[in-house]
Amino acid sequence: MADNRYETLVLIHPEQGEPGLKEIAARIRSLMEDQGCTVNQVWEWGMRDLSYVIAKQRRGLYVLFEYRATPKALQEITRNLRLMDPVLRFLSVRQAENAPPASARPVRRPDREELGEGGGGDFDGLGEGEGA
Amino acid sequence: MGRRKVCRFCADKTMLIDYKDSRGLGNFLTERGKIIPARITGTCARHQRRLTVAIKQARSMALLPFSAMYP
């Protein structure tokens, strides 16, 4: 069956912590593989500041999956992601066959991981707009 | 008067429009987080369309703000 290249970015509740992120990432991965997908890459971005508050959280854990799937399988993955409680948001995008892998694209932005939980009210996920 | 602006994405073919690149997309937003019109940035119509899609995708994943908060 014809399959396509997809990539899915998942935002996970920060409460899960880094170990929880690993576990959920593994769960999503096995979910994809159960659907007959070939998962090419899993990128754990880890904790990042959110640009706005989601579920009363200012930060969140991100994971990026790169895989091949049939449209049917993608539907099923989407359905399952909606059912997963720690998943706050997700976005699946179809990639062109000749697009470079995610690793070749600029993504990394090391975020303040060292900042402990409940660090007070300053909101600094907004610094994106500056710089020319 | 004004210098003719060239679309950045046409000028540099290696430059990709990607919703995950919140840094790069940030160049096409105002400080308030609004999308800067193509007539200001000089982006061609084709790339501006892709840019807006990418920005909106990034917004939905909280990589970019819908609107900046008041100080």
N, CA and C atoms of all chains as a GROMACS GRO file, in nm:
protein
  609
    1MET      N    1   0.084  -0.120   0.000
    1MET     CA    2   0.000   0.000   0.000
    1MET      C    3   0.088   0.126   0.000
    2ALA      N    4   0.033   0.226  -0.059
    2ALA     CA    5   0.112   0.349  -0.068
    2ALA      C    6   0.124   0.415   0.068
    3ASP      N    7   0.244   0.446   0.105
    3ASP     CA    8   0.259   0.519   0.230
    3ASP      C    9   0.329   0.652   0.204
    4ASN      N   10   0.312   0.740   0.301
    4ASN     CA   11   0.367   0.874   0.288
    4ASN      C   12   0.462   0.902   0.403
    5ARG      N   13   0.536   1.009   0.381
    5ARG     CA   14   0.626   1.053   0.487
    5ARG      C   15   0.552   1.152   0.575
    6TYR      N   16   0.554   1.127   0.703
    6TYR     CA   17   0.489   1.219   0.794
    6TYR      C   18   0.583   1.257   0.906
    7GLU      N   19   0.543   1.361   0.970
    7GLU     CA   20   0.616   1.397   1.090
    7GLU      C   21   0.513   1.451   1.187
    8THR      N   22   0.526   1.410   1.311
    8THR     CA   23   0.429   1.450   1.412
    8THR      C   24   0.503   1.508   1.532
    9LEU      N   25   0.461   1.628   1.567
    9LEU     CA   26   0.517   1.692   1.685
    9LEU      C   27   0.414   1.682   1.796
   10VAL      N   28   0.457   1.631   1.910
   10VAL     CA   29   0.364   1.609   2.021
   10VAL      C   30   0.407   1.694   2.140
   11LEU      N   31   0.310   1.760   2.198
   11LEU     CA   32   0.335   1.838   2.319
   11LEU      C   33   0.276   1.765   2.439
   12ILE      N   34   0.360   1.737   2.535
   12ILE     CA   35   0.321   1.657   2.651
   12ILE      C   36   0.322   1.742   2.777
   13HIS      N   37   0.232   1.710   2.865
   13HIS     CA   38   0.219   1.783   2.991
   13HIS      C   39   0.351   1.782   3.068
   14PRO      N   40   0.395   1.898   3.117
   14PRO     CA   41   0.526   1.906   3.183
   14PRO      C   42   0.535   1.824   3.312
   15GLU      N   43   0.420   1.795   3.371
   15GLU     CA   44   0.418   1.714   3.492
   15GLU      C   45   0.487   1.580   3.474
   16GLN      N   46   0.485   1.531   3.352
   16GLN     CA   47   0.540   1.398   3.324
   16GLN      C   48   0.691   1.393   3.350
   17GLY      N   49   0.755   1.506   3.333
   17GLY     CA   50   0.900   1.508   3.352
   17GLY      C   51   0.970   1.435   3.239
   18GLU      N   52   1.103   1.445   3.240
   18GLU     CA   53   1.181   1.382   3.132
   18GLU      C   54   1.163   1.230   3.126
   19PRO      N   55   1.161   1.161   3.242
   19PRO     CA   56   1.140   1.016   3.233
   19PRO      C   57   1.002   0.982   3.177
   20GLY      N   58   0.902   1.061   3.216
   20GLY     CA   59   0.767   1.040   3.164
   20GLY      C   60   0.763   1.062   3.014
   21LEU      N   61   0.841   1.161   2.970
   21LEU     CA   62   0.848   1.191   2.827
   21LEU      C   63   0.899   1.070   2.750
   22LYS      N   64   1.005   1.011   2.803
   22LYS     CA   65   1.064   0.893   2.739
   22LYS      C   66   0.961   0.781   2.728
   23GLU      N   67   0.888   0.763   2.838
   23GLU     CA   68   0.792   0.654   2.841
   23GLU      C   69   0.680   0.677   2.740
   24ILE      N   70   0.631   0.802   2.737
   24ILE     CA   71   0.520   0.832   2.646
   24ILE      C   72   0.568   0.825   2.501
   25ALA      N   73   0.690   0.871   2.479
   25ALA     CA   74   0.747   0.864   2.345
   25ALA      C   75   0.756   0.718   2.300
   26ALA      N   76   0.798   0.632   2.390
   26ALA     CA   77   0.807   0.490   2.357
   26ALA      C   78   0.669   0.432   2.328
   27ARG      N   79   0.570   0.481   2.404
   27ARG     CA   80   0.434   0.433   2.384
   27ARG      C   81   0.381   0.474   2.247
   28ILE      N   82   0.408   0.599   2.212
   28ILE     CA   83   0.360   0.648   2.082
   28ILE      C   84   0.431   0.574   1.970
   29ARG      N   85   0.559   0.549   1.993
   29ARG     CA   86   0.636   0.479   1.892
   29ARG      C   87   0.581   0.338   1.868
   30SER      N   88   0.552   0.268   1.976
   30SER     CA   89   0.500   0.132   1.957
   30SER      C   90   0.360   0.136   1.896
   31LEU      N   91   0.287   0.243   1.930
   31LEU     CA   92   0.156   0.261   1.867
   31LEU      C   93   0.170   0.274   1.716
   32MET      N   94   0.269   0.354   1.674
   32MET     CA   95   0.292   0.373   1.532
   32MET      C   96   0.334   0.242   1.466
   33GLU      N   97   0.422   0.171   1.535
   33GLU     CA   98   0.472   0.047   1.477
   33GLU      C   99   0.361  -0.058   1.469
   34ASP      N  100   0.271  -0.054   1.566
   34ASP     CA  101   0.157  -0.146   1.561
   34ASP      C  102   0.070  -0.120   1.438
   35GLN      N  103   0.074   0.005   1.394
   35GLN     CA  104  -0.004   0.041   1.275
   35GLN      C  105   0.072   0.011   1.147
   36GLY      N  106   0.185  -0.050   1.160
   36GLY     CA  107   0.263  -0.088   1.042
   36GLY      C  108   0.348   0.026   0.988
   37CYS      N  109   0.377   0.125   1.071
   37CYS     CA  110   0.460   0.236   1.026
   37CYS      C  111   0.606   0.205   1.049
   38THR      N  112   0.690   0.266   0.969
   38THR     CA  113   0.832   0.258   0.999
   38THR      C  114   0.874   0.392   1.058
   39VAL      N  115   0.914   0.389   1.182
   39VAL     CA  116   0.955   0.511   1.249
   39VAL      C  117   1.102   0.534   1.218
   40ASN      N  118   1.130   0.645   1.155
   40ASN     CA  119   1.268   0.672   1.116
   40ASN      C  120   1.347   0.740   1.226
   41GLN      N  121   1.281   0.831   1.292
   41GLN     CA  122   1.353   0.908   1.392
   41GLN      C  123   1.259   0.956   1.501
   42VAL      N  124   1.310   0.961   1.621
   42VAL     CA  125   1.237   1.021   1.731
   42VAL      C  126   1.330   1.123   1.794
   43TRP      N  127   1.283   1.244   1.799
   43TRP     CA  128   1.363   1.352   1.858
   43TRP      C  129   1.295   1.401   1.983
   44GLU      N  130   1.365   1.390   2.094
   44GLU     CA  131   1.309   1.444   2.217
   44GLU      C  132   1.366   1.584   2.237
   45TRP      N  133   1.280   1.679   2.220
   45TRP     CA  134   1.326   1.818   2.239
   45TRP      C  135   1.335   1.849   2.387
   46GLY      N  136   1.257   1.780   2.466
   46GLY     CA  137   1.256   1.805   2.610
   46GLY      C  138   1.173   1.926   2.646
   47MET      N  139   1.205   1.982   2.761
   47MET     CA  140   1.126   2.091   2.816
   47MET      C  141   1.155   2.221   2.742
   48ARG      N  142   1.049   2.286   2.702
   48ARG     CA  143   1.062   2.416   2.637
   48ARG      C  144   0.956   2.510   2.693
   49ASP      N  145   0.985   2.638   2.684
   49ASP     CA  146   0.884   2.736   2.723
   49ASP      C  147   0.775   2.740   2.617
   50LEU      N  148   0.653   2.747   2.659
   50LEU     CA  149   0.544   2.763   2.565
   50LEU      C  150   0.525   2.911   2.536
   51SER      N  151   0.474   2.941   2.419
   51SER     CA  152   0.452   3.081   2.385
   51SER      C  153   0.328   3.137   2.451
   52TYR      N  154   0.243   3.050   2.495
   52TYR     CA  155   0.125   3.093   2.569
   52TYR      C  156   0.083   2.977   2.658
   53VAL      N  157  -0.003   3.007   2.752
   53VAL     CA  158  -0.039   2.907   2.853
   53VAL      C  159  -0.134   2.803   2.794
   54ILE      N  160  -0.101   2.678   2.809
   54ILE     CA  161  -0.190   2.569   2.770
   54ILE      C  162  -0.212   2.484   2.894
   55ALA      N  163  -0.335   2.456   2.926
   55ALA     CA  164  -0.369   2.374   3.043
   55ALA      C  165  -0.298   2.427   3.168
   56LYS      N  166  -0.298   2.559   3.181
   56LYS     CA  167  -0.237   2.629   3.295
   56LYS      C  168  -0.087   2.606   3.306
   57GLN      N  169  -0.026   2.562   3.199
   57GLN     CA  170   0.118   2.536   3.202
   57GLN      C  171   0.191   2.636   3.113
   58ARG      N  172   0.307   2.679   3.161
   58ARG     CA  173   0.389   2.770   3.082
   58ARG      C  174   0.498   2.698   3.005
   59ARG      N  175   0.520   2.575   3.043
   59ARG     CA  176   0.623   2.498   2.974
   59ARG      C  177   0.566   2.363   2.933
   60GLY      N  178   0.637   2.297   2.844
   60GLY     CA  179   0.587   2.168   2.800
   60GLY      C  180   0.700   2.085   2.742
   61LEU      N  181   0.674   1.955   2.729
   61LEU     CA  182   0.772   1.863   2.674
   61LEU      C  183   0.734   1.835   2.529
   62TYR      N  184   0.836   1.840   2.443
   62TYR     CA  185   0.809   1.815   2.301
   62TYR      C  186   0.881   1.690   2.254
   63VAL      N  187   0.814   1.615   2.170
   63VAL     CA  188   0.879   1.504   2.098
   63VAL      C  189   0.838   1.512   1.952
   64LEU      N  190   0.933   1.482   1.868
   64LEU     CA  191   0.908   1.485   1.724
   64LEU      C  192   0.932   1.346   1.667
   65PHE      N  193   0.834   1.297   1.590
   65PHE     CA  194   0.846   1.166   1.527
   65PHE      C  195   0.854   1.184   1.377
   66GLU      N  196   0.942   1.109   1.316
   66GLU     CA  197   0.949   1.107   1.171
   66GLU      C  198   0.923   0.964   1.128
   67TYR      N  199   0.829   0.944   1.041
   67TYR     CA  200   0.792   0.806   1.006
   67TYR      C  201   0.720   0.801   0.873
   68ARG      N  202   0.702   0.680   0.828
   68ARG     CA  203   0.623   0.655   0.708
   68ARG      C  204   0.497   0.582   0.752
   69ALA      N  205   0.386   0.624   0.697
   69ALA     CA  206   0.261   0.561   0.735
   69ALA      C  207   0.162   0.568   0.620
   70THR      N  208   0.068   0.478   0.621
   70THR     CA  209  -0.042   0.488   0.526
   70THR      C  210  -0.142   0.587   0.584
   71PRO      N  211  -0.225   0.645   0.498
   71PRO     CA  212  -0.325   0.740   0.549
   71PRO      C  213  -0.414   0.678   0.656
   72LYS      N  214  -0.449   0.553   0.637
   72LYS     CA  215  -0.530   0.480   0.738
   72LYS      C  216  -0.459   0.478   0.873
   73ALA      N  217  -0.332   0.444   0.869
   73ALA     CA  218  -0.255   0.434   0.994
   73ALA      C  219  -0.248   0.570   1.061
   74LEU      N  220  -0.232   0.674   0.981
   74LEU     CA  221  -0.223   0.809   1.038
   74LEU      C  222  -0.352   0.844   1.111
   75GLN      N  223  -0.463   0.805   1.050
   75GLN     CA  224  -0.593   0.830   1.112
   75GLN      C  225  -0.599   0.766   1.250
   76GLU      N  226  -0.552   0.643   1.254
   76GLU     CA  227  -0.556   0.566   1.378
   76GLU      C  228  -0.463   0.628   1.483
   77ILE      N  229  -0.347   0.672   1.438
   77ILE     CA  230  -0.252   0.738   1.528
   77ILE      C  231  -0.314   0.865   1.586
   78THR      N  232  -0.376   0.941   1.498
   78THR     CA  233  -0.441   1.065   1.539
   78THR      C  234  -0.547   1.038   1.644
   79ARG      N  235  -0.627   0.936   1.619
   79ARG     CA  236  -0.734   0.901   1.713
   79ARG      C  237  -0.675   0.866   1.850
   80ASN      N  238  -0.568   0.786   1.848
   80ASN     CA  239  -0.508   0.744   1.974
   80ASN      C  240  -0.440   0.860   2.049
   81LEU      N  241  -0.380   0.949   1.973
   81LEU     CA  242  -0.316   1.064   2.038
   81LEU      C  243  -0.420   1.150   2.108
   82ARG      N  244  -0.537   1.161   2.047
   82ARG     CA  245  -0.644   1.239   2.109
   82ARG      C  246  -0.687   1.178   2.240
   83LEU      N  247  -0.674   1.046   2.250
   83LEU     CA  248  -0.720   0.978   2.371
   83LEU      C  249  -0.618   0.983   2.484
   84MET      N  250  -0.495   1.017   2.450
   84MET     CA  251  -0.391   1.015   2.553
   84MET      C  252  -0.396   1.143   2.636
   85ASP      N  253  -0.417   1.126   2.764
   85ASP     CA  254  -0.436   1.241   2.851
   85ASP      C  255  -0.315   1.333   2.862
   86PRO      N  256  -0.194   1.279   2.877
   86PRO     CA  257  -0.081   1.371   2.891
   86PRO      C  258  -0.046   1.446   2.763
   87VAL      N  259  -0.105   1.408   2.652
   87VAL     CA  260  -0.078   1.479   2.526
   87VAL      C  261  -0.165   1.603   2.520
   88LEU      N  262  -0.100   1.719   2.525
   88LEU     CA  263  -0.175   1.844   2.523
   88LEU      C  264  -0.210   1.885   2.382
   89ARG      N  265  -0.113   1.874   2.294
   89ARG     CA  266  -0.133   1.911   2.154
   89ARG      C  267  -0.050   1.820   2.068
   90PHE      N  268  -0.089   1.806   1.945
   90PHE     CA  269  -0.001   1.741   1.848
   90PHE      C  270  -0.031   1.793   1.710
   91LEU      N  271   0.065   1.779   1.623
   91LEU     CA  272   0.051   1.829   1.487
   91LEU      C  273   0.120   1.732   1.393
   92SER      N  274   0.044   1.678   1.300
   92SER     CA  275   0.102   1.588   1.201
   92SER      C  276   0.110   1.660   1.068
   93VAL      N  277   0.224   1.652   1.006
   93VAL     CA  278   0.245   1.720   0.879
   93VAL      C  279   0.303   1.620   0.781
   94ARG      N  280   0.249   1.620   0.661
   94ARG     CA  281   0.305   1.534   0.558
   94ARG      C  282   0.426   1.603   0.498
   95GLN      N  283   0.532   1.524   0.483
   95GLN     CA  284   0.655   1.579   0.427
   95GLN      C  285   0.670   1.535   0.282
   96ALA      N  286   0.728   1.622   0.202
   96ALA     CA  287   0.759   1.584   0.064
   96ALA      C  288   0.863   1.473   0.066
   97GLU      N  289   0.856   1.388  -0.032
   97GLU     CA  290   0.948   1.274  -0.036
   97GLU      C  291   1.094   1.318  -0.039
   98ASN      N  292   1.117   1.433  -0.103
   98ASN     CA  293   1.256   1.477  -0.118
   98ASN      C  294   1.299   1.578  -0.011
   99ALA      N  295   1.211   1.601   0.086
   99ALA     CA  296   1.248   1.696   0.191
   99ALA      C  297   1.360   1.638   0.277
  100PRO      N  298   1.450   1.721   0.323
  100PRO     CA  299   1.557   1.670   0.409
  100PRO      C  300   1.499   1.622   0.542
  101PRO      N  301   1.567   1.528   0.607
  101PRO     CA  302   1.518   1.480   0.736
  101PRO      C  303   1.520   1.591   0.840
  102ALA      N  304   1.439   1.576   0.941
  102ALA     CA  305   1.424   1.680   1.042
  102ALA      C  306   1.558   1.721   1.102
  103SER      N  307   1.648   1.624   1.111
  103SER     CA  308   1.777   1.651   1.173
  103SER      C  309   1.856   1.756   1.095
  104ALA      N  310   1.828   1.764   0.964
  104ALA     CA  311   1.904   1.857   0.882
  104ALA      C  312   1.848   1.998   0.888
  105ARG      N  313   1.735   2.011   0.956
  105ARG     CA  314   1.673   2.142   0.960
  105ARG      C  315   1.696   2.209   1.094
  106PRO      N  316   1.691   2.339   1.096
  106PRO     CA  317   1.718   2.409   1.221
  106PRO      C  318   1.603   2.392   1.318
  107VAL      N  319   1.631   2.340   1.432
  107VAL     CA  320   1.526   2.318   1.530
  107VAL      C  321   1.574   2.356   1.669
  108ARG      N  322   1.691   2.307   1.702
  108ARG     CA  323   1.736   2.309   1.840
  108ARG      C  324   1.741   2.448   1.900
  109ARG      N  325   1.680   2.454   2.012
  109ARG     CA  326   1.694   2.576   2.091
  109ARG      C  327   1.703   2.530   2.234
  110PRO      N  328   1.822   2.521   2.288
  110PRO     CA  329   1.837   2.474   2.425
  110PRO      C  330   1.761   2.569   2.518
  111ASP      N  331   1.672   2.512   2.592
  111ASP     CA  332   1.588   2.595   2.678
  111ASP      C  333   1.634   2.584   2.822
  112ARG      N  334   1.584   2.673   2.901
  112ARG     CA  335   1.624   2.676   3.041
  112ARG      C  336   1.569   2.555   3.114
  113GLU      N  337   1.645   2.448   3.109
  113GLU     CA  338   1.604   2.327   3.178
  113GLU      C  339   1.635   2.343   3.327
  114GLU      N  340   1.741   2.418   3.351
  114GLU     CA  341   1.789   2.431   3.489
  114GLU      C  342   1.690   2.506   3.576
  115LEU      N  343   1.602   2.580   3.512
  115LEU     CA  344   1.502   2.654   3.588
  115LEU      C  345   1.407   2.557   3.656
  116GLY      N  346   1.404   2.561   3.789
  116GLY     CA  347   1.324   2.465   3.863
  116GLY      C  348   1.175   2.484   3.842
  117GLU      N  349   1.099   2.391   3.890
  117GLU     CA  350   0.952   2.400   3.878
  117GLU      C  351   0.901   2.511   3.968
  118GLY      N  352   0.791   2.570   3.931
  118GLY     CA  353   0.729   2.675   4.012
  118GLY      C  354   0.820   2.794   4.031
  119GLY      N  355   0.885   2.835   3.924
  119GLY     CA  356   0.984   2.941   3.932
  119GLY      C  357   0.927   3.081   3.935
  120GLY      N  358   0.800   3.098   3.967
  120GLY     CA  359   0.744   3.232   3.972
  120GLY      C  360   0.681   3.272   3.841
  121GLY      N  361   0.643   3.399   3.834
  121GLY     CA  362   0.551   3.437   3.728
  121GLY      C  363   0.610   3.493   3.601
  122ASP      N  364   0.742   3.499   3.589
  122ASP     CA  365   0.792   3.565   3.468
  122ASP      C  366   0.770   3.476   3.347
  123PHE      N  367   0.729   3.538   3.243
  123PHE     CA  368   0.686   3.466   3.125
  123PHE      C  369   0.780   3.506   3.013
  124ASP      N  370   0.871   3.415   2.977
  124ASP     CA  371   0.969   3.459   2.878
  124ASP      C  372   0.972   3.373   2.754
  125GLY      N  373   0.860   3.321   2.718
  125GLY     CA  374   0.855   3.245   2.593
  125GLY      C  375   0.833   3.336   2.473
  126LEU      N  376   0.847   3.466   2.494
  126LEU     CA  377   0.804   3.560   2.389
  126LEU      C  378   0.921   3.621   2.314
  127GLY      N  379   1.039   3.583   2.348
  127GLY     CA  380   1.155   3.650   2.290
  127GLY      C  381   1.180   3.621   2.143
  128GLU      N  382   1.086   3.558   2.075
  128GLU     CA  383   1.111   3.514   1.938
  128GLU      C  384   1.114   3.629   1.839
  129GLY      N  385   1.041   3.734   1.871
  129GLY     CA  386   1.019   3.838   1.771
  129GLY      C  387   1.139   3.923   1.737
  130GLU      N  388   1.240   3.921   1.822
  130GLU     CA  389   1.348   4.016   1.797
  130GLU      C  390   1.458   3.956   1.711
  131GLY      N  391   1.552   4.041   1.677
  131GLY     CA  392   1.662   3.995   1.592
  131GLY      C  393   1.621   4.003   1.446
  132ALA      N  394   1.715   4.050   1.362
  132ALA     CA  395   1.678   4.071   1.222
  132ALA      C  396   1.741   3.975   1.126
  133MET      N  397   1.298   5.561  -0.530
  133MET     CA  398   1.332   5.582  -0.389
  133MET      C  399   1.376   5.451  -0.327
  134GLY      N  400   1.282   5.375  -0.281
  134GLY     CA  401   1.316   5.252  -0.207
  134GLY      C  402   1.382   5.148  -0.295
  135ARG      N  403   1.473   5.073  -0.232
  135ARG     CA  404   1.540   4.966  -0.303
  135ARG      C  405   1.441   4.852  -0.325
  136ARG      N  406   1.451   4.791  -0.439
  136ARG     CA  407   1.362   4.678  -0.469
  136ARG      C  408   1.396   4.561  -0.377
  137LYS      N  409   1.293   4.516  -0.306
  137LYS     CA  410   1.318   4.406  -0.213
  137LYS      C  411   1.307   4.272  -0.286
  138VAL      N  412   1.393   4.180  -0.248
  138VAL     CA  413   1.391   4.049  -0.311
  138VAL      C  414   1.344   3.948  -0.206
  139CYS      N  415   1.264   3.856  -0.250
  139CYS     CA  416   1.216   3.753  -0.159
  139CYS      C  417   1.335   3.674  -0.104
  140ARG      N  418   1.340   3.664   0.028
  140ARG     CA  419   1.454   3.598   0.090
  140ARG      C  420   1.461   3.451   0.055
  141PHE      N  421   1.345   3.391   0.038
  141PHE     CA  422   1.344   3.248   0.013
  141PHE      C  423   1.378   3.216  -0.132
  142CYS      N  424   1.352   3.314  -0.220
  142CYS     CA  425   1.390   3.293  -0.360
  142CYS      C  426   1.539   3.318  -0.374
  143ALA      N  427   1.590   3.415  -0.299
  143ALA     CA  428   1.731   3.451  -0.309
  143ALA      C  429   1.819   3.339  -0.256
  144ASP      N  430   1.774   3.277  -0.149
  144ASP     CA  431   1.853   3.170  -0.088
  144ASP      C  432   1.772   3.041  -0.087
  145LYS      N  433   1.799   2.957  -0.184
  145LYS     CA  434   1.718   2.836  -0.203
  145LYS      C  435   1.735   2.736  -0.088
  146THR      N  436   1.843   2.752  -0.014
  146THR     CA  437   1.864   2.657   0.095
  146THR      C  438   1.779   2.691   0.217
  147MET      N  439   1.724   2.811   0.216
  147MET     CA  440   1.642   2.854   0.327
  147MET      C  441   1.507   2.783   0.319
  148LEU      N  442   1.474   2.712   0.425
  148LEU     CA  443   1.349   2.636   0.423
  148LEU      C  444   1.247   2.703   0.512
  149ILE      N  445   1.123   2.685   0.475
  149ILE     CA  446   1.015   2.734   0.561
  149ILE      C  447   0.966   2.616   0.641
  150ASP      N  448   0.987   2.622   0.770
  150ASP     CA  449   0.952   2.508   0.853
  150ASP      C  450   0.886   2.557   0.981
  151TYR      N  451   0.775   2.498   1.013
  151TYR     CA  452   0.702   2.544   1.132
  151TYR      C  453   0.782   2.523   1.260
  152LYS      N  454   0.877   2.431   1.259
  152LYS     CA  455   0.954   2.403   1.380
  152LYS      C  456   1.062   2.508   1.406
  153ASP      N  457   1.093   2.586   1.304
  153ASP     CA  458   1.200   2.684   1.314
  153ASP      C  459   1.145   2.815   1.367
  154SER      N  460   1.114   2.818   1.497
  154SER     CA  461   1.046   2.936   1.551
  154SER      C  462   1.136   3.060   1.546
  155ARG      N  463   1.265   3.038   1.553
  155ARG     CA  464   1.360   3.149   1.540
  155ARG      C  465   1.348   3.217   1.404
  156GLY      N  466   1.356   3.136   1.301
  156GLY     CA  467   1.353   3.190   1.165
  156GLY      C  468   1.220   3.256   1.134
  157LEU      N  469   1.114   3.193   1.178
  157LEU     CA  470   0.981   3.248   1.150
  157LEU      C  471   0.961   3.378   1.226
  158GLY      N  472   1.029   3.390   1.340
  158GLY     CA  473   1.017   3.510   1.422
  158GLY      C  474   1.055   3.636   1.346
  159ASN      N  475   1.139   3.620   1.244
  159ASN     CA  476   1.178   3.736   1.164
  159ASN      C  477   1.061   3.793   1.085
  160PHE      N  478   0.957   3.713   1.070
  160PHE     CA  479   0.843   3.758   0.990
  160PHE      C  480   0.724   3.792   1.078
  161LEU      N  481   0.752   3.815   1.204
  161LEU     CA  482   0.648   3.854   1.297
  161LEU      C  483   0.682   3.989   1.359
  162THR      N  484   0.579   4.063   1.394
  162THR     CA  485   0.604   4.185   1.470
  162THR      C  486   0.632   4.146   1.615
  163GLU      N  487   0.669   4.245   1.693
  163GLU     CA  488   0.696   4.215   1.834
  163GLU      C  489   0.571   4.163   1.904
  164ARG      N  490   0.458   4.204   1.852
  164ARG     CA  491   0.333   4.159   1.910
  164ARG      C  492   0.293   4.020   1.861
  165GLY      N  493   0.368   3.969   1.766
  165GLY     CA  494   0.337   3.835   1.716
  165GLY      C  495   0.249   3.832   1.593
  166LYS      N  496   0.226   3.950   1.535
  166LYS     CA  497   0.146   3.952   1.412
  166LYS      C  498   0.234   3.923   1.291
  167ILE      N  499   0.176   3.863   1.190
  167ILE     CA  500   0.251   3.831   1.069
  167ILE      C  501   0.276   3.959   0.990
  168ILE      N  502   0.400   3.981   0.953
  168ILE     CA  503   0.435   4.102   0.878
  168ILE      C  504   0.396   4.083   0.731
  169PRO      N  505   0.326   4.179   0.673
  169PRO     CA  506   0.281   4.164   0.535
  169PRO      C  507   0.397   4.150   0.437
  170ALA      N  508   0.370   4.082   0.329
  170ALA     CA  509   0.473   4.057   0.228
  170ALA      C  510   0.524   4.188   0.169
  171ARG      N  511   0.440   4.290   0.164
  171ARG     CA  512   0.485   4.415   0.103
  171ARG      C  513   0.593   4.482   0.188
  172ILE      N  514   0.600   4.449   0.313
  172ILE     CA  515   0.707   4.503   0.398
  172ILE      C  516   0.833   4.417   0.387
  173THR      N  517   0.816   4.287   0.397
  173THR     CA  518   0.934   4.199   0.399
  173THR      C  519   0.986   4.169   0.259
  174GLY      N  520   0.903   4.190   0.157
  174GLY     CA  521   0.947   4.163   0.021
  174GLY      C  522   0.933   4.018  -0.020
  175THR      N  523   0.875   3.938   0.066
  175THR     CA  524   0.856   3.797   0.034
  175THR      C  525   0.760   3.782  -0.084
  176CYS      N  526   0.790   3.692  -0.174
  176CYS     CA  527   0.700   3.673  -0.288
  176CYS      C  528   0.573   3.602  -0.243
  177ALA      N  529   0.472   3.608  -0.326
  177ALA     CA  530   0.340   3.557  -0.287
  177ALA      C  531   0.346   3.409  -0.252
  178ARG      N  532   0.418   3.335  -0.333
  178ARG     CA  533   0.426   3.191  -0.311
  178ARG      C  534   0.487   3.157  -0.175
  179HIS      N  535   0.597   3.224  -0.144
  179HIS     CA  536   0.662   3.195  -0.017
  179HIS      C  537   0.585   3.254   0.101
  180GLN      N  538   0.520   3.365   0.078
  180GLN     CA  539   0.440   3.423   0.186
  180GLN      C  540   0.328   3.329   0.226
  181ARG      N  541   0.270   3.265   0.127
  181ARG     CA  542   0.162   3.168   0.157
  181ARG      C  543   0.215   3.057   0.244
  182ARG      N  544   0.330   3.006   0.208
  182ARG     CA  545   0.387   2.895   0.286
  182ARG      C  546   0.428   2.941   0.425
  183LEU      N  547   0.475   3.064   0.428
  183LEU     CA  548   0.518   3.122   0.554
  183LEU      C  549   0.400   3.134   0.652
  184THR      N  550   0.289   3.184   0.601
  184THR     CA  551   0.174   3.201   0.691
  184THR      C  552   0.126   3.065   0.743
  185VAL      N  553   0.128   2.966   0.656
  185VAL     CA  554   0.087   2.832   0.701
  185VAL      C  555   0.180   2.785   0.812
  186ALA      N  556   0.311   2.800   0.788
  186ALA     CA  557   0.409   2.754   0.887
  186ALA      C  558   0.392   2.828   1.020
  187ILE      N  559   0.369   2.959   1.012
  187ILE     CA  560   0.353   3.038   1.135
  187ILE      C  561   0.230   2.991   1.211
  188LYS      N  562   0.124   2.964   1.138
  188LYS     CA  563   0.001   2.921   1.206
  188LYS      C  564   0.018   2.782   1.267
  189GLN      N  565   0.092   2.697   1.199
  189GLN     CA  566   0.120   2.565   1.257
  189GLN      C  567   0.202   2.581   1.384
  190ALA      N  568   0.302   2.666   1.378
  190ALA     CA  569   0.387   2.688   1.494
  190ALA      C  570   0.306   2.745   1.610
  191ARG      N  571   0.212   2.834   1.577
  191ARG     CA  572   0.128   2.890   1.682
  191ARG      C  573   0.046   2.783   1.750
  192SER      N  574  -0.007   2.693   1.674
  192SER     CA  575  -0.095   2.593   1.734
  192SER      C  576  -0.017   2.500   1.826
  193MET      N  577   0.114   2.490   1.804
  193MET     CA  578   0.196   2.408   1.892
  193MET      C  579   0.266   2.492   2.000
  194ALA      N  580   0.225   2.614   2.014
  194ALA     CA  581   0.280   2.706   2.116
  194ALA      C  582   0.428   2.734   2.095
  195LEU      N  583   0.475   2.717   1.973
  195LEU     CA  584   0.614   2.753   1.945
  195LEU      C  585   0.624   2.903   1.919
  196LEU      N  586   0.514   2.960   1.872
  196LEU     CA  587   0.507   3.105   1.850
  196LEU      C  588   0.379   3.155   1.916
  197PRO      N  589   0.380   3.281   1.957
  197PRO     CA  590   0.261   3.334   2.023
  197PRO      C  591   0.154   3.376   1.922
  198PHE      N  592   0.029   3.368   1.961
  198PHE     CA  593  -0.077   3.427   1.881
  198PHE      C  594  -0.070   3.578   1.898
  199SER      N  595  -0.045   3.618   2.021
  199SER     CA  596  -0.026   3.760   2.047
  199SER      C  597   0.060   3.770   2.173
  200ALA      N  598   0.148   3.866   2.170
  200ALA     CA  599   0.236   3.882   2.285
  200ALA      C  600   0.158   3.938   2.402
  201MET      N  601   0.202   3.903   2.521
  201MET     CA  602   0.135   3.954   2.640
  201MET      C  603   0.178   4.098   2.667
  202TYR      N  604   0.094   4.169   2.739
  202TYR     CA  605   0.132   4.304   2.777
  202TYR      C  606   0.243   4.296   2.882
  203PRO      N  607   0.332   4.391   2.879
  203PRO     CA  608   0.445   4.385   2.973
  203PRO      C  609   0.400   4.401   3.118
   0.00000   0.00000   0.00000
